[in-house]
Amino acid sequence: MQCVALTPLVLSIGPKNASNIASSGVEATRIADEGGLQVKKTVSKAQEIAETISESLKLMSSLEGRSKQIGEIIGVIKDGS
């Protein structure tokens, strides 16, 4: 008999809970989408940083070679003096 008495209560609560669950699902999807966008932005920035570091390393290597050349020229000048 208790089940019969609870039926109207369950039926009245059911639609409200379904609506709340649906709203929560929509909100969770929105938050997940925003999070995905932030991850994409972060990955893009990390790639930019990696490219900048790579370019800097190439430049430093080039400067190292030129520095050695300058050292050799100075050595020749000192030897000739």
Summary of the structure (lengths in Angstrom):
residues: 81
radius of gyration: 34.7
end to end distance: 115.6
largest distance: 115.6
contacts: 153
relative contact order: 0.04
helix: 98%
strand: 0%
